[in-house]
Amino acid sequence: MIPELLNNLLRGSVTAVMNALLLFTLTKSKYGKNGTIVAAVIMFITDISSTMYLYFNADLTAVSHANLLTIILLGFLLKPLSKSSIMQWAFSYVTTMNIMMMIVILSFQIGMLLPFIPQIHALSRLALYLVVIFSFHRYLLPLYRSAVDNWPIFSVLVICLSLLLSYPFYATTDIIVTLQMFSQPLLLLIILTIAAYGTIFYSLKRLNAIHALETEKISMQYEKALLSQAASTMAQRLELMDKVAEQNNLASHDRRHVYGMLLQLLQQGESEEAMRCLELQLATKQPTTKVYCANKAVNAVISYYAELAEQHGIQTTINVNVPAQLPFDSLELALVIANLFENAIQAISRFEACKERVIHLTCVQKGRLLLQITNPCAEDTELDSDGLPASKEQGHGIGTKSIVAFASKYDAELLYHIKDGLFCAQLLI
């Protein structure tokens, strides 16, 4: 009597504790490991307390009935320990009950095959629970969480499986005889249940893969549209720069006429008129165009932003050697430099305590093109989880997205880092 009672208690203890571990593997505990421990203790005490008398009388059929009723009541008691919504919790709880009933059936079948091993029922239950929990942790948990999130779709199927599995436990007057006589139909029922859950997981895996492909396609289209829009904006800027260059040529042409007029005035002895004409010319600021590299698009952008930086009181040190012909679109590279330069100017302009207002730009080609820009930054400047500049203002960060899109398109290496108060962006193409 005593050994049998101890075996029953051990088997019940394993079931109660492992149910708690499985349940809080499937759902999210509000209190972490402590919540799981509390749940395990509650399930153990409740299960043993509710079935102790029945174990003394060796009434295993009544024990199976009592266990199922106890587990249903525990579902309401343990809900406050979970982060999940009521319906998500119910879905996970029913799934836990389904797994428990399958393990009970399987452990009994193993016990009939290996009756000569002591405590075989408890050991087989423990092993089956560990295999299930490991499988969820290693392979199935993301798919299961997706099923929980879509519980309205799968809840009817899961409830029907629960009713089929629980029927043999409730519709019998002798659970031992039922498990012995109907072992094959019960095993087929377990196979059906596993196939149903497997179908759910496989379907979700396929749907997730399709969703990921569609998301990637949308992202690529967005990046393409972003680059196209940015390139269009840069083309407008370059067109404006061409007009400025044309105006410079006209101004140069006009200066030849002015020089001729000054020569005539001096030859005629009209020195005062000549001086007045020179003063007028000196009062007019003459635009200048500086050549930084052989690439027209890159040179135009650098000229524009170097002038813009100077207007903001920011010095620039520029060392660029970009050839006229590149293995990719020069306009897109010019756009990247424009965004980096513009971000650097804005960063320094917002950094009122900045003493060394200097932007360093380097762009050289040695097999691959290396672009680097460095500028001082405020102490609170930081990078996000993706290693990109964190945008704190609404509507900012578009330039960075354009740079990332360029790097992705040409498989370039993009790196941002902050050290000693300096913000550095590097691009290896």
VEXLUM-16581 format. One line per field, with one value per residue (C-alpha): residue number from 1; residue in one letter; x, z negated, y negated. Coordinates in nm, 4 decimals, padded with zeros to 6 digits. Each point is the difference from the previous one (the first is absolute). Last residue first. Example, Ala and Ser with C-alpha at 12.3 -4.5 7.8 and 13.67 -1.06 7.14 Angstrom:
2
num <- (2 1)
residuo <- (s a)
east <- (01.3670 -00.1370)
up <- (-00.7140 -00.0660)
north <- (00.1060 00.3440)
***
This chain:
429
num <- (429 428 427 426 425 424 423 422 421 420 419 418 417 416 415 414 413 412 411 410 409 408 407 406 405 404 403 402 401 400 399 398 397 396 395 394 393 392 391 390 389 388 387 386 385 384 383 382 381 380 379 378 377 376 375 374 373 372 371 370 369 368 367 366 365 364 363 362 361 360 359 358 357 356 355 354 353 352 351 350 349 348 347 346 345 344 343 342 341 340 339 338 337 336 335 334 333 332 331 330 329 328 327 326 325 324 323 322 321 320 319 318 317 316 315 314 313 312 311 310 309 308 307 306 305 304 303 302 301 300 299 298 297 296 295 294 293 292 291 290 289 288 287 286 285 284 283 282 281 280 279 278 277 276 275 274 273 272 271 270 269 268 267 266 265 264 263 262 261 260 259 258 257 256 255 254 253 252 251 250 249 248 247 246 245 244 243 242 241 240 239 238 237 236 235 234 233 232 231 230 229 228 227 226 225 224 223 222 221 220 219 218 217 216 215 214 213 212 211 210 209 208 207 206 205 204 203 202 201 200 199 198 197 196 195 194 193 192 191 190 189 188 187 186 185 184 183 182 181 180 179 178 177 176 175 174 173 172 171 170 169 168 167 166 165 164 163 162 161 160 159 158 157 156 155 154 153 152 151 150 149 148 147 146 145 144 143 142 141 140 139 138 137 136 135 134 133 132 131 130 129 128 127 126 125 124 123 122 121 120 119 118 117 116 115 114 113 112 111 110 109 108 107 106 105 104 103 102 101 100 99 98 97 96 95 94 93 92 91 90 89 88 87 86 85 84 83 82 81 80 79 78 77 76 75 74 73 72 71 70 69 68 67 66 65 64 63 62 61 60 59 58 57 56 55 54 53 52 51 50 49 48 47 46 45 44 43 42 41 40 39 38 37 36 35 34 33 32 31 30 29 28 27 26 25 24 23 22 21 20 19 18 17 16 15 14 13 12 11 10 9 8 7 6 5 4 3 2 1)
residuo <- (i l l q a c f l g d k i h y l l e a d y k s a f a v i s k t g i g h g q e k s a p l g d s d l e t d e a c p n t i q l l l r g k q v c t l h i v r e k c a e f r s i a q i a n e f l n a i v l a l e l s d f p l q a p v n v n i t t q i g h q e a l e a y y s i v a n v a k n a c y v k t t p q k t a l q l e l c r m a e e s e g q q l l q l l m g y v h r r d h s a l n n q e a v k d m l e l r q a m t s a a q s l l a k e y q m s i k e t e l a h i a n l r k l s y f i t g y a a i t l i i l l l l p q s f m q l t v i i d t t a y f p y s l l l s l c i v l v s f i p w n d v a s r y l p l l y r h f s f i v v l y l a l r s l a h i q p i f p l l m g i q f s l i v i m m m i n m t t v y s f a w q m i s s k s l p k l l f g l l i i t l l n a h s v a t l d a n f y l y m t s s i d t i f m i v a a v i t g n k g y k s k t l t f l l l a n m v a t v s g r l l n n l l e p i m)
east <- (03.1814 00.1369 -00.2044 00.1148 -00.1886 00.1767 -00.1397 00.2646 -00.0408 00.2780 -00.1511 -00.3270 -00.0397 -00.1898 00.0802 -00.1309 00.1515 -00.1261 -00.2130 -00.0880 -00.3760 00.0335 00.2518 -00.2213 -00.3076 00.1950 00.1007 -00.3624 -00.1150 00.2619 -00.1323 -00.3564 00.1054 -00.2037 -00.3762 -00.0644 00.3117 00.2074 00.1661 00.2451 00.2969 00.0321 00.1599 -00.3112 -00.0860 00.0089 00.3075 00.0541 00.0543 -00.0548 00.3558 -00.0409 00.1882 00.3227 00.0317 00.1511 -00.0696 00.1409 -00.0348 00.2127 -00.0378 00.1301 00.3207 00.1617 -00.2436 -00.0006 -00.2684 00.0841 -00.2135 00.0922 -00.2581 00.1248 -00.1680 00.2554 -00.1660 -00.3398 -00.2091 -00.2884 -00.0329 -00.3114 00.2086 00.2596 -00.2579 -00.1752 00.3265 00.0904 -00.3453 00.0286 00.3451 -00.1182 -00.3117 00.1925 00.2699 -00.2673 -00.1701 00.3307 00.0398 -00.3475 00.0893 00.3209 -00.2008 00.2183 00.3276 00.1385 00.1274 00.1215 00.2336 -00.0516 00.3005 -00.1252 00.1844 -00.2157 00.0677 -00.3024 -00.0567 -00.3427 -00.1251 -00.3460 00.0713 00.3212 -00.1985 -00.2236 00.3054 00.1405 -00.3476 -00.0191 00.3582 -00.0326 -00.3181 00.1468 00.3179 -00.1986 -00.2122 00.2939 00.2383 00.3572 00.0493 00.0048 -00.0222 -00.0993 -00.2587 -00.0034 -00.2838 00.0989 -00.1240 -00.0906 00.1555 00.3282 -00.1722 -00.1587 00.3318 00.1662 -00.2616 00.0433 00.3781 -00.0370 -00.2328 00.2567 00.2845 -00.1647 00.3356 -00.1171 00.2383 -00.1240 -00.3627 00.0764 00.1833 -00.2839 -00.2492 00.2094 00.0242 -00.3777 -00.0560 00.2272 -00.1869 -00.3283 00.1360 00.1059 -00.3446 -00.1574 00.2197 -00.0930 -00.3681 00.0482 00.1565 -00.2988 -00.2342 00.1953 -00.0373 -00.3777 -00.0007 00.2111 -00.2580 -00.2844 00.1912 00.0514 -00.3751 -00.0600 00.2670 -00.1725 -00.3335 00.1541 00.1961 -00.3144 -00.2054 00.2602 00.0171 -00.3787 -00.0098 00.2679 -00.1951 -00.3211 00.1817 00.1533 -00.3433 -00.1457 00.2791 -00.0438 -00.3774 00.0556 00.2424 -00.2418 -00.2823 00.2144 00.1018 -00.3585 -00.1231 00.2706 -00.0851 -00.3744 00.0571 00.2284 -00.2676 -00.2510 00.2503 00.0860 -00.3708 -00.0625 00.3011 -00.1324 -00.3429 00.1662 00.1753 -00.3375 -00.1580 00.2886 -00.0041 -00.3748 -00.0047 00.2905 -00.0696 -00.3706 00.0750 00.2231 -00.2501 -00.2790 -00.3461 00.0546 -00.1394 00.2083 00.3578 -00.0820 -00.1766 00.2923 00.1946 -00.2963 -00.1170 00.3508 00.0306 -00.3304 00.1260 00.3217 -00.1906 -00.2449 00.2848 00.2034 -00.1242 -00.1096 00.3423 00.2029 00.2442 00.0102 00.0909 00.2822 00.1225 -00.0028 00.2090 00.2566 -00.0010 00.0411 00.3705 00.2305 -00.2205 -00.3040 00.1986 00.1717 -00.3376 -00.1370 00.3092 00.0049 -00.3697 00.0566 00.2970 -00.1891 -00.3029 00.2220 00.1692 -00.3291 -00.1562 00.3165 00.0162 00.1942 00.0825 -00.1542 -00.3255 00.1735 -00.2577 -00.2987 00.1776 00.0753 -00.3735 -00.0755 00.2590 -00.1567 -00.3504 00.1180 00.2185 -00.2956 -00.2141 00.2689 00.0517 -00.3714 -00.0117 00.2928 -00.1760 -00.3143 00.2088 00.1757 -00.3330 -00.1496 00.2982 -00.0381 -00.3710 00.0616 00.2831 00.3561 00.2306 -00.0444 00.0075 -00.3536 -00.1301 00.1143 -00.3268 -00.2319 00.1947 00.0375 -00.3743 00.0365 00.3029 -00.1933 -00.2873 00.2429 00.1836 -00.3216 -00.1180 00.3392 00.0090 -00.3511 00.1208 00.3172 -00.1969 00.2862 -00.1870 00.2997 00.0456 -00.3603 00.0611 00.3112 -00.1673 -00.0982 00.2986 00.2504 -00.1363 -00.0403 00.3442 00.1752 -00.1923 00.0685 00.3706 00.0414 -00.1806 00.2233 00.3092 -00.1214 -00.0721 00.3464 00.1553 -00.1430 -00.2612 -00.2596 00.0595 -00.0467 -00.1898 00.1154 00.2978 -00.2120 -00.2432 00.2762 00.1685 -00.3354 -00.0981 00.3419 -00.0685 -00.3478 00.0854 00.3185 -00.1851 -00.2800 00.2471 00.1893 -00.3236 -00.1169 00.3353 -00.0002 -00.3507 00.1025 00.3040 -00.2240 -00.2712)
up <- (05.1312 -00.3480 -00.1892 -00.3254 -00.2255 -00.2983 -00.2890 -00.2231 -00.3722 -00.0990 00.1990 00.1905 00.2698 00.3253 00.2485 00.3481 00.2051 00.3595 00.1669 00.2808 -00.0666 -00.3752 -00.0358 00.2093 -00.2071 -00.3203 00.1329 00.0898 -00.3443 -00.1547 00.2030 -00.1109 -00.3676 -00.1076 00.0304 -00.3736 -00.2016 -00.2070 00.2898 -00.1224 00.2346 00.1249 -00.1820 00.0378 -00.3719 00.0285 -00.0048 -00.2394 -00.0206 -00.3616 -00.0310 00.2962 00.3233 00.1700 00.3680 00.2056 00.3581 00.1616 00.3490 00.1164 00.3628 00.0746 00.1823 -00.1578 00.0531 -00.2314 -00.1725 -00.3106 -00.1611 -00.3284 -00.1388 -00.2413 -00.2688 -00.2776 -00.2951 -00.0032 -00.2927 00.2307 00.1498 00.2147 00.2809 -00.0356 00.0490 00.2831 00.1901 -00.0490 00.1147 00.3138 00.0796 -00.0434 00.2085 00.2766 00.0023 00.0443 00.2772 00.1823 -00.0160 00.1557 00.2754 00.0756 00.0854 -00.0386 00.1404 -00.0087 00.2762 -00.0750 -00.2695 -00.3689 -00.1873 -00.2987 -00.2805 -00.1589 -00.3214 -00.0791 -00.2327 -00.1414 -00.0397 00.1294 00.3341 00.0200 -00.0340 00.2903 00.2163 -00.0819 00.0689 00.3530 00.0977 -00.1337 00.2002 00.3220 -00.0361 -00.0534 00.3127 00.2144 -00.0937 00.0539 -00.3593 -00.2280 00.2603 -00.1489 00.1548 -00.0985 -00.0120 00.0227 -00.2815 00.1387 -00.2040 00.1864 00.3341 -00.1209 -00.1420 00.3337 00.1910 -00.2401 00.0470 00.3816 -00.0218 -00.2153 00.2362 00.3158 00.1671 00.3403 -00.0169 -00.3518 00.1170 00.2993 -00.2198 -00.2500 00.2834 00.1245 -00.3538 -00.0364 00.3308 -00.1118 -00.3317 00.1863 00.1429 -00.3469 -00.1308 00.2817 -00.0878 -00.3665 00.0975 00.1875 -00.3128 -00.2018 00.2561 -00.0221 -00.3787 00.0392 00.2270 -00.2590 -00.2647 00.2214 00.0703 -00.3741 -00.0573 00.2733 -00.1507 -00.3372 00.1521 00.1885 -00.3055 -00.2138 00.2678 00.0218 -00.3777 -00.0199 00.2750 -00.1830 -00.3264 00.1738 00.1422 -00.3392 -00.1614 00.2699 -00.0512 -00.3791 00.0365 00.2237 -00.2554 -00.2834 00.1939 00.0598 -00.3653 -00.1089 00.2199 -00.1320 -00.3615 00.0468 00.1969 -00.2753 -00.2583 00.1985 00.0698 -00.3715 -00.0841 00.2659 -00.1193 -00.3567 00.1173 00.1823 -00.3270 -00.1778 00.2669 -00.0473 -00.3819 -00.0261 -00.2238 -00.2270 -00.0428 -00.0555 -00.2513 -00.2009 00.0152 -00.1551 -00.0046 00.3323 00.1888 -00.1810 00.0785 00.3464 00.0876 -00.1009 00.3228 00.2308 -00.1928 00.0058 00.3727 00.0535 -00.2126 00.2050 00.3306 -00.1161 -00.1312 00.3229 00.1877 -00.3045 -00.1631 00.2538 -00.2563 -00.1594 00.3359 00.0422 -00.3490 00.1066 00.3067 -00.2075 -00.2639 00.2346 00.0495 -00.2996 -00.2904 00.1303 00.0703 -00.3399 -00.1775 00.1947 -00.0610 -00.3688 -00.0350 00.1663 -00.2263 -00.3175 00.1072 00.0772 -00.3402 -00.1891 00.1820 -00.0227 -00.3820 -00.0182 00.3375 00.0426 00.1452 00.3210 00.2806 -00.2256 -00.1539 00.3480 00.0777 -00.3291 00.0799 00.3433 -00.1401 -00.2733 00.2528 00.2355 -00.2882 -00.1078 00.3555 00.0347 -00.3415 00.0958 00.3267 -00.1955 -00.2231 00.2930 00.1680 -00.3324 -00.0578 00.3489 -00.0682 -00.3368 00.1316 -00.0605 -00.2620 -00.2321 -00.3794 -00.0331 00.2044 -00.2613 -00.1960 00.3019 00.1670 -00.3363 00.0079 00.3334 -00.1325 -00.3076 00.2138 00.2142 -00.3031 -00.1775 00.2932 00.0332 -00.3780 00.0088 00.2564 -00.2034 -00.3074 -00.2026 -00.3250 -00.1405 00.3434 -00.0169 -00.3379 00.1277 00.3204 -00.0813 -00.2258 00.2479 00.2903 -00.1961 -00.1601 00.3290 00.2064 -00.2527 -00.0283 00.3791 00.0402 -00.2635 00.1761 00.3379 -00.1441 -00.1556 00.3346 00.1633 -00.1888 00.2706 00.1534 00.3747 00.1273 00.1586 -00.2286 -00.2909 00.0676 00.0540 -00.3309 -00.1822 00.1628 -00.0964 -00.3688 -00.0037 00.2126 -00.1918 -00.3318 00.1194 00.1059 -00.3288 -00.1987 00.1904 -00.0438 -00.3709 -00.0362 00.1791 -00.2274 -00.3092 00.1002)
north <- (-05.1138 -00.0666 -00.2618 -00.1548 -00.2420 -00.1561 -00.2013 -00.1519 -00.0681 00.2389 00.2876 00.0468 00.2645 00.0487 00.2758 00.0744 00.2837 -00.0024 00.2661 -00.2464 -00.0153 00.0492 -00.2824 -00.2307 00.0898 -00.0661 -00.3428 -00.0801 00.1125 -00.2310 -00.2929 00.0730 -00.0040 -00.3012 -00.0398 -00.0124 -00.0766 00.2435 00.1840 00.2660 00.0237 00.3593 00.2940 00.2160 -00.0319 -00.3799 -00.2212 -00.2876 -00.3744 -00.1110 -00.1318 -00.2370 00.0620 -00.1064 00.0983 00.2799 00.1123 00.3120 00.1452 00.2937 00.1091 00.3461 00.0937 -00.3016 -00.2856 -00.2981 -00.2070 -00.1990 -00.2696 -00.1700 -00.2431 -00.2641 -00.2084 00.0499 -00.1713 00.1751 -00.1226 -00.0986 00.3484 -00.0546 -00.1572 00.2764 00.2743 -00.1856 -00.0443 00.3681 00.1164 -00.2173 00.1397 00.3596 -00.0633 -00.1766 00.2691 00.2674 -00.2008 -00.0406 00.3783 00.0351 -00.2475 00.1851 00.3137 00.3078 00.1357 -00.3573 -00.2278 -00.3534 00.1246 -00.0891 -00.1301 -00.1925 -00.1742 -00.2681 -00.1880 -00.2139 -00.2935 -00.0792 -00.3578 00.0846 -00.1751 00.2027 00.3198 -00.1051 -00.0729 00.3449 00.1363 -00.1391 00.0767 00.3556 00.0534 -00.1406 00.2084 00.3201 -00.0609 -00.1092 00.2826 -00.1258 -00.1098 -00.3056 -00.2789 -00.3330 -00.2304 -00.3633 -00.2496 -00.3665 -00.2176 -00.3437 -00.2830 00.0489 -00.0639 -00.3226 -00.1189 00.0747 -00.2052 -00.2928 00.0166 -00.0052 -00.3000 -00.1815 00.0938 -00.1399 -00.0655 00.1283 00.2981 00.0714 -00.0036 00.2249 00.2531 -00.0005 00.0717 00.2903 00.1414 -00.0319 00.1801 00.2825 00.0057 00.0605 00.3271 00.1117 -00.0898 00.1996 00.2975 -00.0357 -00.0148 00.3254 00.1514 -00.1190 00.1543 00.3243 -00.0141 -00.0323 00.3038 00.1804 -00.0817 00.1211 00.3202 00.0422 -00.0197 00.2577 00.2227 -00.0266 00.0962 00.2919 00.1113 -00.0084 00.1758 00.2762 00.0250 00.0227 00.2631 00.1979 -00.0293 00.1108 00.3024 00.0785 -00.0218 00.2253 00.2512 -00.0110 00.0466 00.3028 00.1476 -00.0754 00.1676 00.3077 00.0230 -00.0617 00.2830 00.2329 -00.0870 00.0545 00.3198 00.1291 -00.0789 00.2059 00.2791 00.0205 00.0264 00.2665 00.2006 -00.0238 00.1200 00.2898 00.0898 -00.0113 00.2212 00.2497 00.0025 00.0512 00.3086 -00.0913 -00.3716 00.0731 00.2763 -00.2318 -00.2880 00.2068 -00.1604 -00.1657 -00.2971 -00.2625 00.1112 00.1377 -00.3313 -00.2250 00.0537 -00.0541 -00.3084 -00.1500 00.0628 -00.1822 -00.2912 -00.0260 00.0048 -00.2671 -00.2207 00.0011 -00.3081 -00.2024 00.0745 -00.1993 -00.1424 00.3452 00.1564 -00.2526 00.0845 00.3671 -00.0761 -00.1911 00.2806 00.2968 00.0657 -00.0115 -00.1060 00.1893 00.3148 -00.0195 -00.0267 00.3002 00.2157 -00.0926 00.0881 00.3368 00.0824 -00.0965 00.2032 00.3003 -00.0256 -00.0294 00.2964 00.2137 -00.0375 00.3275 00.1648 00.3515 -00.1323 -00.1130 00.0385 -00.0687 -00.2985 -00.1363 00.0138 -00.1784 -00.2675 -00.0500 -00.0515 -00.2390 -00.1852 -00.0483 -00.1267 -00.2479 -00.1268 -00.0705 -00.1677 -00.2248 -00.0883 -00.0906 -00.2276 -00.1618 -00.0856 -00.1156 -00.2313 -00.1465 -00.0532 -00.1692 -00.2178 00.1107 -00.1519 00.2995 00.0338 -00.1420 00.3026 00.2561 00.0316 00.0069 00.2811 00.1716 00.0741 00.1832 00.1898 00.1097 00.1315 00.1984 00.1332 00.0990 00.2093 00.1706 00.0609 00.1459 00.2517 00.0619 00.1142 00.1414 -00.0790 -00.1873 -00.1632 -00.1213 -00.1623 -00.1759 -00.1234 -00.3594 -00.0689 00.1435 -00.2052 -00.3212 00.0206 00.0820 -00.2552 -00.2763 00.0909 00.0108 -00.3331 -00.1634 00.1347 -00.1263 -00.3450 -00.0124 00.0902 -00.3126 -00.2008 -00.0639 00.3419 00.0167 00.3037 00.3259 00.0535 -00.1131 00.2839 00.2546 -00.0811 00.0076 00.3294 00.1384 -00.0679 00.1552 00.3055 00.0790 -00.0312 00.2292 00.2707 -00.0291 00.0150 00.3083 00.1731 -00.0857 00.1437 00.3193 00.0345 -00.0534 00.2496)
***
